[in-house]
Amino acid sequence: MKLLCLIALVILNSSAHAENLRGKYELKSSKINYLVTYLIKKADGDSVQSKGKGECIEACEFLIAVPVKSFESKDSNRDLNMLNVTKADKFPLVVARIKTKVGIVNSQLLSDIEIEFSGVKKTYSNIAFKITPSADGFHAEGKFDLLLDNHKIVKPSLLGVDINDLVPVTIVADWKKI
């Protein structure tokens, strides 16, 4: 009996939180960060030039697009090389399609993210986003590991050693209800 009450409480709590997100949204602001690691060196870059929209009905679906050329690290030569390696002239955007599987539980939204990068789509499953409601929308933060091989990106090398295939990506976004 206690187990049934606990399950009912979790379901009701999840439904109540999901209800709070119902509506249409636009991306108010964001910061997307990547981290590339070499044998003895790390490089990270940020973009704050994303555009996005979303809608929550029974589940939530969000679309975020960011120009590849908008990512900046502290090395302009590396940034230029990244544009070549990722074929940014042919595929100028990184596109993320985020879809929820379930509602918000314990301030987290569990999602699948389809990333279209360098002309190749790959879905990354069960990515958790921490959700903080605000007066006019919500704040979301999530992190996942993008694999360069999944997007057919030829990895550049340093001293004859390729960069790491695994690239942690962090998304911080503020969504405004419209």
Backbone bond lengths (Angstrom), bond angles and torsions (degrees), N, CA, C in turn:
res aa  C-N    CA-C-N  psi(-1)  N-CA   C-N-CA  omega(-1)  CA-C   N-CA-C  phi
1 M - - - 1.446 - - 1.535 111.03 -
2 K 1.341 116.60 -42.62 1.461 120.18 178.51 1.520 110.75 -61.81
3 L 1.327 116.41 -37.82 1.465 120.88 179.34 1.529 110.21 -63.93
4 L 1.334 118.04 -42.75 1.464 120.95 178.69 1.535 110.93 -63.28
5 C 1.323 117.44 -40.22 1.469 120.74 177.81 1.524 110.78 -64.16
6 L 1.329 116.38 -41.78 1.461 120.69 178.89 1.524 110.99 -63.32
7 I 1.338 117.30 -44.43 1.466 121.47 178.53 1.527 110.40 -62.17
8 A 1.323 117.41 -43.55 1.467 121.13 179.16 1.524 110.70 -62.87
9 L 1.336 116.97 -41.05 1.464 121.37 178.74 1.523 111.30 -62.52
10 V 1.323 117.20 -43.41 1.469 121.45 178.53 1.516 110.43 -63.17
11 I 1.329 117.52 -44.20 1.471 120.86 -179.68 1.526 110.57 -64.45
12 L 1.316 117.73 -45.50 1.469 120.48 179.15 1.521 111.27 -64.64
13 N 1.317 117.64 -41.06 1.464 121.42 178.27 1.519 110.45 -62.73
14 S 1.323 117.64 -43.74 1.459 122.45 179.42 1.529 110.25 -63.13
15 S 1.323 117.14 -43.74 1.465 120.55 -178.82 1.523 111.09 -65.83
16 A 1.328 116.92 -39.11 1.464 119.88 -179.66 1.515 110.69 -63.92
17 H 1.339 117.59 -42.69 1.460 120.15 179.33 1.518 111.22 -67.66
18 A 1.327 117.97 -39.97 1.464 120.79 179.81 1.522 109.96 -63.89
19 E 1.324 115.74 -36.69 1.463 120.73 178.89 1.525 111.08 -59.19
20 N 1.345 117.53 -36.55 1.456 121.53 -179.04 1.521 112.65 -63.71
21 L 1.305 118.73 -25.31 1.467 121.64 -178.24 1.531 112.94 -91.15
22 R 1.311 117.92 -5.58 1.467 119.20 -177.30 1.523 110.64 -54.22
23 G 1.344 115.87 134.71 1.451 120.60 176.85 1.514 111.95 135.98
24 K 1.329 114.26 -174.14 1.468 121.55 179.31 1.525 108.67 -107.34
25 Y 1.350 115.13 146.84 1.449 121.11 -175.14 1.517 111.69 -135.18
26 E 1.340 114.11 155.26 1.456 121.08 168.39 1.518 107.82 -127.40
27 L 1.319 115.79 151.47 1.458 121.41 -179.67 1.516 108.67 -75.34
28 K 1.326 116.01 117.14 1.459 121.80 180.00 1.530 110.48 -82.90
29 S 1.341 116.54 -45.45 1.458 121.52 177.86 1.525 108.72 -159.39
30 S 1.331 115.14 157.30 1.460 118.90 179.69 1.521 110.40 -158.35
31 K 1.312 114.14 162.39 1.456 121.78 170.61 1.530 105.98 -141.04
32 I 1.312 114.87 122.99 1.457 120.57 177.63 1.525 106.76 -115.19
33 N 1.332 114.95 129.30 1.460 120.99 -176.05 1.523 109.66 -124.53
34 Y 1.334 116.55 142.14 1.467 121.39 171.90 1.526 108.51 -124.80
35 L 1.331 115.34 155.57 1.454 120.98 177.92 1.529 108.30 -132.91
36 V 1.331 115.99 119.11 1.464 122.37 178.07 1.525 107.14 -107.12
37 T 1.329 115.95 135.91 1.461 119.02 178.54 1.518 110.28 -118.39
38 Y 1.320 113.99 136.16 1.450 123.18 173.63 1.523 106.98 -104.16
39 L 1.303 116.02 -175.94 1.455 121.78 178.59 1.531 111.34 -55.11
40 I 1.326 116.63 -48.18 1.468 120.45 -175.84 1.528 112.70 -127.02
41 K 1.314 117.67 13.64 1.457 120.16 -171.83 1.525 109.97 -144.89
42 K 1.326 115.88 152.60 1.462 122.39 174.63 1.522 108.78 -124.65
43 A 1.315 115.68 146.60 1.468 120.62 176.97 1.522 107.79 -139.21
44 D 1.325 115.53 133.83 1.460 117.40 176.28 1.515 109.85 -130.41
45 G 1.317 114.35 155.52 1.454 120.88 -179.83 1.510 110.11 -139.33
46 D 1.318 115.34 155.69 1.462 122.14 -178.35 1.518 110.41 -130.22
47 S 1.323 114.20 152.64 1.455 121.12 168.61 1.523 108.24 -135.76
48 V 1.321 115.57 139.80 1.463 121.51 175.06 1.537 109.65 -122.07
49 Q 1.336 116.37 20.37 1.464 120.95 -174.62 1.527 113.55 -108.01
50 S 1.316 117.65 29.98 1.466 121.24 179.81 1.518 111.34 -75.89
51 K 1.302 114.16 152.63 1.463 122.86 169.88 1.514 105.82 -122.61
52 G 1.329 117.60 150.73 1.451 118.23 179.91 1.509 113.69 -167.54
53 K 1.322 113.75 162.93 1.458 121.74 176.24 1.515 107.49 -148.68
54 G 1.322 115.56 161.90 1.451 119.38 -179.93 1.502 111.77 -162.33
55 E 1.334 113.71 167.07 1.452 120.12 179.27 1.525 108.57 -151.09
56 C 1.335 114.88 136.60 1.454 121.37 175.45 1.528 108.55 -120.17
57 I 1.311 115.28 120.08 1.470 120.77 174.24 1.531 105.11 -119.96
58 E 1.313 117.72 -96.61 1.472 120.80 171.93 1.522 109.53 -81.78
59 A 1.304 116.52 -37.74 1.461 123.86 174.39 1.525 105.86 -128.94
60 C 1.316 116.15 175.75 1.461 120.30 -179.90 1.520 110.30 -112.88
61 E 1.338 115.18 142.71 1.462 122.08 173.24 1.522 107.83 -133.11
62 F 1.346 115.06 129.03 1.455 121.22 -179.64 1.517 109.22 -128.90
63 L 1.316 115.60 148.39 1.459 122.93 177.04 1.523 107.34 -126.26
64 I 1.336 115.93 127.58 1.462 121.66 176.79 1.520 107.56 -127.60
65 A 1.323 117.05 132.78 1.466 122.20 176.39 1.516 108.63 -126.91
66 V 1.334 115.29 135.06 1.459 120.43 -179.24 1.526 108.94 -136.49
67 P 1.334 118.08 130.58 1.465 120.27 177.05 1.529 110.93 -64.64
68 V 1.312 116.98 132.26 1.468 121.74 178.50 1.524 109.48 -57.80
69 K 1.324 117.44 -40.83 1.470 120.70 -176.59 1.530 112.70 -68.33
70 S 1.347 117.66 -11.13 1.463 119.28 -179.33 1.532 112.81 -82.60
71 F 1.334 117.61 -10.87 1.469 119.81 177.28 1.522 109.25 -74.84
72 E 1.317 115.14 127.55 1.460 120.34 -179.56 1.518 110.27 -125.90
73 S 1.328 114.07 132.17 1.462 120.28 171.30 1.529 106.24 -108.88
74 K 1.273 116.78 -167.81 1.467 119.14 179.11 1.521 111.38 -92.11
75 D 1.335 116.51 16.00 1.467 121.22 -176.79 1.527 108.71 -137.75
76 S 1.333 117.35 103.79 1.471 120.76 -176.94 1.525 112.15 -63.74
77 N 1.331 118.01 -30.78 1.463 120.96 176.91 1.537 110.45 -65.39
78 R 1.334 116.20 -43.03 1.468 120.78 177.71 1.529 110.11 -63.12
79 D 1.340 116.72 -41.13 1.460 120.72 179.63 1.523 111.05 -61.87
80 L 1.315 117.16 -42.47 1.465 121.45 178.14 1.523 110.53 -64.58
81 N 1.328 116.87 -42.38 1.461 121.22 178.00 1.530 110.60 -62.05
82 M 1.352 116.96 -39.49 1.462 120.92 178.62 1.532 110.86 -60.84
83 L 1.327 116.94 -39.42 1.467 120.20 178.91 1.527 110.99 -61.20
84 N 1.320 116.90 -39.71 1.463 121.17 178.65 1.522 111.28 -69.16
85 V 1.325 117.32 -48.04 1.460 122.79 -176.71 1.530 111.71 -62.81
86 T 1.321 116.80 -38.06 1.468 120.63 -177.64 1.530 113.18 -90.00
87 K 1.326 117.15 3.62 1.475 122.97 179.08 1.531 111.55 57.02
88 A 1.335 115.52 44.24 1.461 121.46 -175.94 1.523 112.86 -62.54
89 D 1.343 118.01 -26.50 1.464 119.05 178.08 1.526 110.78 -66.60
90 K 1.318 117.44 -33.10 1.469 122.57 -179.73 1.534 111.81 -91.00
91 F 1.340 116.38 -33.62 1.468 122.66 -179.04 1.528 108.40 -127.78
92 P 1.332 117.80 81.20 1.469 120.97 -169.81 1.530 115.73 -74.39
93 L 1.330 118.21 -10.45 1.464 120.31 -176.80 1.524 112.19 -120.11
94 V 1.311 115.08 147.38 1.459 121.76 163.04 1.519 104.55 -101.38
95 V 1.329 116.87 125.85 1.461 121.19 -176.68 1.527 108.85 -118.39
96 A 1.336 115.81 129.60 1.460 121.77 176.53 1.522 108.66 -116.02
97 R 1.323 115.68 126.65 1.464 121.98 174.05 1.525 106.03 -112.37
98 I 1.323 115.61 114.96 1.459 121.79 -174.30 1.527 108.10 -108.53
99 K 1.341 115.23 125.95 1.468 120.94 179.33 1.519 108.73 -129.53
100 T 1.336 114.99 135.54 1.458 119.22 179.64 1.516 109.77 -85.70
101 K 1.311 113.76 150.58 1.464 120.79 171.63 1.514 109.97 -96.84
102 V 1.327 115.86 -36.72 1.463 121.52 -178.59 1.521 108.40 -139.30
103 G 1.329 115.67 175.09 1.456 120.43 178.00 1.512 111.87 -76.05
104 I 1.305 115.78 -172.51 1.460 121.64 -179.32 1.523 109.09 -76.99
105 V 1.312 116.03 129.50 1.453 122.70 175.77 1.520 107.28 -129.28
106 N 1.339 116.33 126.33 1.468 121.46 -179.01 1.527 111.89 51.84
107 S 1.320 117.20 46.04 1.466 124.65 178.06 1.525 113.49 64.36
108 Q 1.335 117.66 18.76 1.461 120.72 177.69 1.520 110.67 -123.51
109 L 1.321 113.94 142.56 1.453 122.07 176.13 1.520 106.57 -113.70
110 L 1.319 117.79 117.20 1.449 122.36 -179.45 1.521 108.50 -89.61
111 S 1.338 116.94 125.73 1.466 121.41 -170.69 1.516 112.73 -136.04
112 D 1.323 114.09 160.13 1.462 121.97 164.84 1.524 106.24 -103.53
113 I 1.314 116.56 139.45 1.465 121.12 178.98 1.523 108.28 -121.55
114 E 1.317 115.97 119.66 1.462 120.28 171.67 1.522 107.17 -93.84
115 I 1.330 116.03 118.69 1.457 121.77 179.68 1.517 108.84 -105.58
116 E 1.331 116.16 124.44 1.463 121.70 171.77 1.525 106.26 -105.29
117 F 1.332 114.63 111.88 1.463 121.31 -173.79 1.515 108.01 -140.78
118 S 1.303 116.03 129.12 1.464 122.24 -179.69 1.528 110.97 57.95
119 G 1.338 115.39 33.22 1.461 120.87 176.50 1.517 115.34 81.77
120 V 1.339 118.19 5.65 1.464 121.38 -177.22 1.534 109.19 -123.66
121 K 1.345 116.30 132.20 1.461 121.54 178.05 1.527 110.39 -97.28
122 K 1.326 114.79 140.32 1.465 121.74 176.09 1.521 107.96 -148.11
123 T 1.332 116.18 136.19 1.454 120.62 178.34 1.525 110.12 -98.69
124 Y 1.318 115.28 130.49 1.457 123.61 175.43 1.526 106.31 -107.72
125 S 1.319 117.23 122.63 1.467 121.76 -170.92 1.521 113.27 -98.80
126 N 1.330 113.41 155.09 1.467 122.93 172.98 1.524 113.74 56.39
127 I 1.321 116.12 48.43 1.459 122.06 177.68 1.528 107.95 -91.45
128 A 1.319 116.50 127.28 1.464 121.39 -178.12 1.526 110.30 -92.08
129 F 1.314 115.76 131.83 1.457 123.12 172.89 1.527 108.12 -114.67
130 K 1.322 115.95 127.62 1.454 120.43 173.87 1.524 106.98 -79.33
131 I 1.321 116.84 127.42 1.463 122.51 -176.07 1.524 109.98 -113.12
132 T 1.337 115.19 129.99 1.460 121.34 175.57 1.528 107.32 -125.07
133 P 1.329 117.37 109.45 1.475 119.52 179.06 1.527 111.09 -64.70
134 S 1.333 115.23 149.59 1.464 121.51 174.27 1.525 107.93 -131.12
135 A 1.312 116.80 177.21 1.463 121.09 -176.92 1.524 112.37 -60.95
136 D 1.347 117.51 -36.11 1.467 120.12 -175.39 1.530 113.54 -117.15
137 G 1.339 118.51 14.51 1.457 120.86 -179.36 1.511 111.31 167.71
138 F 1.337 116.70 -129.72 1.457 120.25 177.42 1.521 110.59 -162.48
139 H 1.322 114.56 159.96 1.465 124.02 177.02 1.529 106.42 -107.54
140 A 1.338 116.93 136.51 1.469 121.36 -179.85 1.524 109.96 -131.04
141 E 1.327 116.11 139.25 1.459 122.29 176.12 1.522 108.52 -135.46
142 G 1.341 115.89 130.77 1.450 120.45 177.94 1.505 111.36 -149.81
143 K 1.329 115.04 161.02 1.456 120.76 -179.10 1.525 108.25 -142.44
144 F 1.330 115.36 140.06 1.460 119.70 175.51 1.521 108.69 -148.52
145 D 1.311 116.02 164.94 1.458 121.98 -179.43 1.524 109.93 -103.36
146 L 1.317 115.98 111.26 1.458 122.81 175.43 1.531 107.48 -84.58
147 L 1.323 116.50 138.54 1.462 120.90 176.53 1.523 108.77 -108.30
148 L 1.315 116.60 122.34 1.473 121.21 -177.95 1.518 111.80 -60.41
149 D 1.347 117.45 -37.92 1.468 120.50 178.49 1.532 111.80 -59.97
150 N 1.341 117.40 -33.08 1.470 120.84 178.51 1.523 111.84 -62.07
151 H 1.331 117.32 -22.82 1.466 121.97 -177.38 1.528 111.51 -111.49
152 K 1.330 115.24 15.29 1.470 122.77 176.68 1.534 112.87 54.57
153 I 1.332 115.56 40.16 1.461 121.30 178.78 1.526 108.31 -94.58
154 V 1.323 115.47 123.72 1.459 120.86 176.31 1.524 107.06 -74.39
155 K 1.319 115.25 117.85 1.468 120.26 -174.25 1.531 111.31 -74.34
156 P 1.330 116.61 129.64 1.466 119.38 174.06 1.530 109.46 -69.55
157 S 1.322 115.65 163.40 1.464 119.19 -178.66 1.525 110.36 -125.19
158 L 1.312 114.11 160.78 1.452 123.07 175.18 1.519 106.28 -131.11
159 L 1.312 116.77 123.22 1.462 122.17 -176.75 1.529 111.59 55.42
160 G 1.327 115.38 36.72 1.462 121.03 177.06 1.515 115.04 80.06
161 V 1.327 118.10 3.20 1.467 121.96 -179.75 1.532 108.43 -113.70
162 D 1.345 115.86 126.22 1.472 120.58 179.54 1.527 111.17 -63.69
163 I 1.344 114.56 152.29 1.461 119.00 172.63 1.528 107.76 -66.06
164 N 1.321 115.69 161.90 1.456 122.08 179.15 1.530 109.49 -65.01
165 D 1.334 116.63 139.95 1.465 122.08 178.54 1.525 111.55 -67.21
166 L 1.321 116.88 -33.01 1.454 122.30 -176.58 1.527 109.84 -84.11
167 V 1.333 115.64 123.89 1.470 121.92 -179.54 1.526 108.24 -123.87
168 P 1.342 118.07 104.50 1.461 119.47 175.84 1.533 110.60 -63.80
169 V 1.337 115.28 134.39 1.463 121.90 178.91 1.527 107.51 -124.00
170 T 1.324 115.75 132.49 1.461 121.70 177.85 1.525 108.51 -116.79
171 I 1.320 115.75 133.04 1.471 122.00 177.63 1.531 107.86 -117.97
172 V 1.316 116.08 123.81 1.466 122.55 174.10 1.519 105.30 -122.77
173 A 1.336 116.48 122.13 1.458 119.28 -173.53 1.522 112.05 -141.98
174 D 1.318 115.56 141.81 1.444 122.69 173.07 1.520 108.02 -112.07
175 W 1.327 115.45 122.20 1.452 122.58 -177.25 1.522 109.95 -108.82
176 K 1.337 115.54 136.01 1.464 121.97 -179.58 1.534 108.84 -111.71
177 K 1.311 115.63 132.85 1.461 120.38 177.90 1.519 109.59 -71.83
178 I 1.339 116.29 136.15 1.474 120.20 178.88 1.514 110.89 -118.41
